[in-house]
Amino acid sequence: MQSEYRKKLLYITDQQEYTEHGTIGPLFHGYLKDYMNIHVVYLTKFKNSFQKKDTDYVVPQQYTKEICRYLDVKDVDLASFDLIFVRNMLDVLSDVLKHKKQYGYKVGFRVSFPKTEVAYEAQKAHNSSSSFFGVIGKYTQEFNKKRLLSQCDLFMPTSKEMQEEFYGNIEVESFPLPAGLDPKRITPHRASDGNERHFIYVGTLDSLREFDKVLLAFSKLASKEWHLNISTLNTDFAKQVIQNYPKIIHKVTILHAENLDELMKQVDDCDVGIALLPDIPIYSTSIPAKVMDYYACALPAMLTDNSKNRALFDDEDALFCRFDIDSIASKLEEIIAMSQDDIAKMGHAGQAKLLQHKRNYEIMAKELYERLKSL
């Protein structure tokens, strides 16, 4: 009896080689392989030569704009792929679309974050009167992005809300791919050591995230029974930031995780995860990936009180507050006064909800495969 044909997918990502974060590890390099043959292309600025590692390829970043020609020269048979997905990179997407008819593959575009909008919002944050040329540049990029998207067969935003806010009415089939939980990585809640309430924040401390409000809120606390861990890639910058808060500097530890196992250990050592972000469209249209890191270890998350966060969580499984210093400080005091049992109960409730919901990568892989079969 002839075996069923397995579709073949090439995923060109802007993430670093063998990254475990986002959907690469658990979804594309994990559960989706139960249904399809998956090959991943990593573009890197750290290597100058092509490398093939099992089913994956490492390509020097300077070949971004001619990725198809480069892969062809390296004997990667593009005509053998049923689908080619591109993550975030419009220049790569443009080249892949240009060769679509030649090789006969379908094209998908995965966007994890509206990077044009982030850059524009950052410009506005530093200069409230954004330049005329900055605005024109933004709309030019928007026009180019929508032109390329219209030629795709599938669009994979992080959420439906993100698509509606930043991409409008594009005539492309969409399949939102939000951050989720990997069932193989979940652990039960473990109370932190000592008498202090241990908080953790995972991520960067750039000005657009306004993490200074969180630090100012900690500075206002009457209670001393707390400790804050910050796990970030740029530890030097984080240490510089903390120097501006001498009152609490002894209550803050800066950490760096080399891999996902290390990060999960850092999260597991704490009680509550902080995922507070300004209530602006680039943040309020999707759930931060760090939230999934917290609930993987059954830590309840502190979330900005907005409709997107409320659509997934409620007061039984998350800790909500407005994004201002006084509201954050008040909620922190409330959390410090909570019992460990109540905190654990919230963490487990959130974890269970995500696993049963479509925030489970095993479920997401099956549903994505069903959609891809119909393309």
N, C-alpha and C positions, 0 to 999 in steps of 0.2 A: 504494500500500500504506500502510495506516494505521500511524503510528509508535507504538511501545510507550509506554504511559502511564508517566510519571515521578512517583513519589510526591513529595509536598511536605512538608518538615519545617521547623518553627519551633523554634529552640533559644533558650531564655531563660537567659542566663548571668549569674552574679554577678561574672564577670571584667570588667576594664576594657575600654573600647572598643578594638577592634582589637588585643587582646593576642595575642602570638605564642606564649605559653607554654601548657603543658598540651595538651589535645587539640583546642582550638578551631582554631588555625591549620592544623596539618598534617592533622588528621582531618576535622573538620566543615567547615572552610573550604577544605579541600584535596581529599584523595582521595575522600571520600564524594560530592563534587559530580560525580564521573564517573557516578554512579548515580541521584542524586536532586537535586531543587531544594531548596537549603538557604537559609534566612533566619535571621539571628541577631538577637536583642534584647539590647542591652547596657543595663543599669541603671546610671546614673551619678549621683553626688552633685555633679558639677562643672558640670552644665548644668540650666537651668530650663525648657527647651522641647523639644518632640519634634523629632527629626531623622530623615530617611530618606536613607540613603546606599547607592545601588545596591540590593542585596537585603537590606540590614540596617537596623535601627531603633535609635535611641538614645532611651531613656526616662528622665526624671528619677526618681530613686530614691524620691521621696515617693509615687509611684503603685504601689509594690510590691504592696500588699494588694488593689488593684483593677486589676490589670494587664490583664485581659480587657476590662473596660469602657473603660479608657483607650485600648487599641489599637483597639477598635471605633469609638470616637469619632474616632480618627485615620484612619479608613477602611482599616484593616488587616483584611482579610476572613478571620477565623478559621475560617470554615466551609470555606475553600479548602484548609486544611491537613489532611493525613492524620494527621500526628503532631505533638504538641507535647512537647518535652523541657524539663525544668527542671533547672538545675544548683544543688544545695546548698540552695536557699532554700525552706524549708517553707511560709512565708506565701504565696509565689508558687504553689507546688504546690497549696496548699489552694484558691486562687482558680481555677486552671486546672482542677482536678478538679470544682469546683462548676459550671463551664460545659461540662463534657465532653459531656453528653447534648444540650445545646442546639446545639452546633456539630458534633458527630459525629466528633471527632478521637480518636485513641488517645493515651495519656499515658505518657511515660517519665520516670524520675527518675534523674539522674546525681549520685552523691555522690563527691567527690574526697577527702574527709577527714572523719572522724567528729568534727565540731566540738564537739558537746555533750561528748564524752568528753575532748577537748583542754581545754576550759574546766574540767571537773571535775578532771582531773589537775593542771592548773595551780593550782587552789584547794588541792588536797591538798599540792602541793609547797610552797606558802606557809603552809599551816596543816594539819599532820598530822592533827589532830582535826577533820576536815571537819564542818561544822555539820549538824544534823538537817535544817534547811530546805534546805541545799545538796543533800543526798542525795535528799530528797523532790522538789526541783525537777528533778533529773536524771532521776528515774524518771517524772515527769509528762511531761517532754519526750520521753522514750523511748516512752511509751505513745502520745503524739500522733503521733510520727514513724511508728511501726508501723501506726497506724490509717490514716494517709494513704497509706503505701506499699501497703497491702492493696488500695487502690482503683486502683492503677496497672496498666498493661499490661506494662511492662518496667522492671526495676531494673538500673542500671548502676553497681555499686560499683567501686572500684579493683582489688579482688582478691576471689577466693572466700574467702580467709582473713579479710579484713575483714568480709565479709558474715556469716560464721559467728560471728565474735567479737562484733560489735556489733549485728547485726540478727536473729540467730537464725533460727528456722524461719518465715519469712514466705512466704505462699502467693502468690508473684509470680514470674513468669518472670524470670530474671536473665541478664545478659550482662556479665561483668566487662570494664572498659576500663582497663587499666593504662597507666602512662607507657610510651612507646615511642620508637623512632628514626624520623626522617623520612629516607628514602633519599636525598632531594635535598640533604640538609645534611651528609652524612658527609664526613669528610676523613681522610687517613692521619695517623699519628702523626708529630709533628714535635718533635724534641728541643729543649728550651729553651736559650736563649743562656747562655753562661758556664759555670762549673764547679759551680755550686750546683744541688742538686735542688730544683726548683720545685713546690710543692704549691699547690692551690687549693681553697677551700671556697666553695660557692655557697649562699646562703640567709640566714636570720635567725639572730640570736644570743640568742634568748629563753631564759629559765631552764629551760624544760622540755626543751630540746634538750641542756642541760648541756655546751655547747661549752667551758666553763671547763676541763673535763677534758682536752680536746685541747690547749688553750693551756698547761696545766700540764705535759702530756707533752712539748711542745716545749721548755718551760723546763728540763726535766731532761736534754736531749740533751747528750752529750759532744761530738758532731760540730757543727761550725759551718758545714758545707757545705750549707746549706738556706735556703730563703726561702718564706714563706707569703703568699699572696694571698687576701684575703677579699672576695668580690663580693656586695654586699648592698644592699637598697633603702634601709635606714636607716644611712647612713654615719656620721652624727653619733653615734648610739648605739654603733656598732661602735668608733669612735675612743675613746669613753669607756671601753668594756670593756677595750680594749688598754692603756689607761693603768694598769690594775691589774697589768700584767706588764712592769715596767720592764726586766727582764733580756733580753727578746726584742723589745721594741717597735721596735728598729731593723731587725728581721728580718721585719717584717710590713707589708704594704701593703694599705690599704683601698680598694676599687674600687666603682664603681657603673656598671651597664650601662643605657643608655637603651632598648635594644632587643635582640632576640635576636642580631642580627649582632654587636653589640658584645660580648655575653656570650660568644659562640662564639670571638671573637678572644681574649678574656681567658683562656678555657679552653685554647685552642690554644697559648698562650704558655707553658704549664706542662707538667709531666711526669706528675703523679699527682693525682687528684681525691679529696677527702675527703668521705665520706658516712656518717661514724660517728654513730650515734644511740643513745640508751638502749634497752636491750632490754625495752621495755614494749609492750603490745598496740597502742597507737595508731601505733607506728613499726614494729613487727616483723610486721605483717600485710600490708605492701605495700612495694614497692621505691621509694625516693625518686625523684622526677622528676629531681633533680640528677644522678643516676647516668646517666641517658640523655644529659644535656648533656655529661658527661665522655666517654662512649663514642662520641658523635657525632664527637669529635675523636680517638678511639682512645687515650684516657687510661685506664689501669686505675684502678679505684676502691678506696679503703680502705673496707671494709664491716664492720659489726658481725657477729660470728660467730653467726648464728642460722639456724634452719631455713628461713625464708623466703628469705633471701639465698642460702643454700646450694642451694635448690631451682632457682635460675636460674644461679648462677655456681659455679665451683670454683677450686681453687688454680692452675689454668692461666691463668685470665683475670681474677682479682680478688685483692685483698690483705685477708685476714681477720685480725681480732683481737678479743679480748674488750673490752667497753666499761669499762675501768678505766685509770687513769693509767699504771701500770707496763706493762701490756700494749700500750697505744698507743705509749708511748715506745720500747719494745723493737721494735715493728714499724716505727716511723719510722726507727730506726737501721738496721734491715735494708734498708729501701727505699733509704736514702741510699747504702748500700754496693752496691746492685745496679748492673749495667751498663745503659746506655741501651738497648742491644739487647734485653736481657731485659725491660725495662719496655715497650718498643715491641711486643715479641712478645705480651705479655699484653694490651695495649690492643687490638691488631688481632684477637686471638682473641676477646675479649669483644664487639667490634664485629660481627664476622662471626656470632657466635652469636645476637646480638639481631636482626640482619637476617634470619636464617634462621628465627628463632623467631616466635612470635605477638607479638613486641614491635616489629614493623615496621608503621608506620601504613598503608602501602599494603595489606598483607595484612589488617590489622584492619578497614579500611574495607569491603573486599569481604565479609568474614565478618559484619560488622554489618549490611550491606545485605541479605544473605541471611536473617538473622534477622528484620529488619524486614519483609521481604516476607511472612513467615508470620503477622504479627500481624493 
